[in-house]
Amino acid sequence: MTEWFGEHPWITFVLIFILITYVYNKVFRTRKLPVLKNAVIYLLLAFGSLMLLFFQIAGLPIVPSLTVAVVLMLMVRIRYFFQERSAKK
């Protein structure tokens, strides 16, 4: 899988950017920011994604690690959903 990510750097960059954006929006963003500040944040996320792309191409499992993080976050959200649903009954 690492070889495939190395052969397709644009797809890998987009995957990393999407996963990092999801993590940022669900964990670190506490309130809405003005448009310019939001643009700066996403530019910095893109720059960070570029750096992580280099690590991914070098052989580190960046995309699988981010995928595991997102899956764990989704599992927590599902758990909270069922807890709230059972508390309403």
C-alpha positions as CSV (number, residue, x, y, z in Angstrom):
1,M,0.0,0.0,0.0
2,T,2.9,2.4,0.8
3,E,4.2,1.8,-2.7
4,W,0.9,2.8,-4.3
5,F,0.8,6.0,-2.2
6,G,4.3,6.7,-3.4
7,E,3.3,6.2,-7.1
8,H,0.2,8.5,-6.7
9,P,1.4,11.6,-4.8
10,W,-1.6,13.8,-5.7
11,I,-4.1,11.3,-4.5
12,T,-2.1,10.8,-1.4
13,F,-1.9,14.5,-0.7
14,V,-5.6,14.9,-1.1
15,L,-6.3,12.0,1.3
16,I,-3.9,13.4,3.9
17,F,-5.5,16.8,3.6
18,I,-9.0,15.5,3.9
19,L,-8.1,13.3,6.9
20,I,-6.3,16.2,8.6
21,T,-9.1,18.6,7.9
22,Y,-11.6,16.2,9.5
23,V,-9.4,15.8,12.6
24,Y,-9.0,19.5,12.9
25,N,-12.7,20.2,12.5
26,K,-13.8,17.6,15.0
27,V,-11.1,18.0,17.7
28,F,-9.5,21.4,17.5
29,R,-12.0,23.8,16.2
30,T,-14.0,25.3,19.0
31,R,-15.9,28.1,17.3
32,K,-16.4,29.6,13.9
33,L,-13.5,31.8,12.7
34,P,-13.6,34.8,10.4
35,V,-13.1,33.9,6.7
36,L,-9.5,35.2,6.5
37,K,-8.4,33.3,9.6
38,N,-10.1,30.2,8.3
39,A,-8.2,30.5,5.0
40,V,-4.9,30.9,6.9
41,I,-5.7,27.7,8.9
42,Y,-6.5,25.7,5.8
43,L,-3.4,27.0,4.1
44,L,-1.4,25.8,7.1
45,L,-3.2,22.5,7.0
46,A,-2.3,22.2,3.3
47,F,1.4,23.0,4.1
48,G,1.3,20.4,6.9
49,S,-0.2,17.9,4.5
50,L,2.6,18.5,2.1
51,M,5.2,17.8,4.8
52,L,3.3,14.6,5.8
53,L,3.2,13.6,2.1
54,F,7.0,13.6,2.1
55,F,7.1,11.4,5.2
56,Q,4.6,9.1,3.5
57,I,6.7,8.8,0.4
58,A,9.7,8.2,2.6
59,G,8.0,5.1,3.9
60,L,6.2,6.1,7.1
61,P,2.6,5.0,7.4
62,I,1.0,8.4,7.5
63,V,-2.3,7.7,5.7
64,P,-3.0,4.5,7.5
65,S,-2.3,6.2,10.9
66,L,-4.7,9.1,10.0
67,T,-7.3,6.6,8.8
68,V,-7.1,4.8,12.2
69,A,-7.5,8.1,14.0
70,V,-10.6,9.0,12.0
71,V,-12.1,5.6,12.4
72,L,-11.6,5.8,16.2
73,M,-13.2,9.3,16.2
74,L,-16.2,8.0,14.3
75,M,-16.6,5.1,16.7
76,V,-16.7,7.6,19.6
77,R,-19.3,9.7,17.8
78,I,-21.4,6.5,17.2
79,R,-21.1,5.6,20.9
80,Y,-22.2,9.1,22.0
81,F,-25.1,8.9,19.6
82,F,-26.3,5.6,21.1
83,Q,-25.8,6.9,24.7
84,E,-27.9,10.0,24.0
85,R,-30.5,7.9,22.3
86,S,-30.8,5.5,25.3
87,A,-30.8,8.5,27.7
88,K,-33.9,10.0,26.0
89,K,-35.9,6.8,26.5
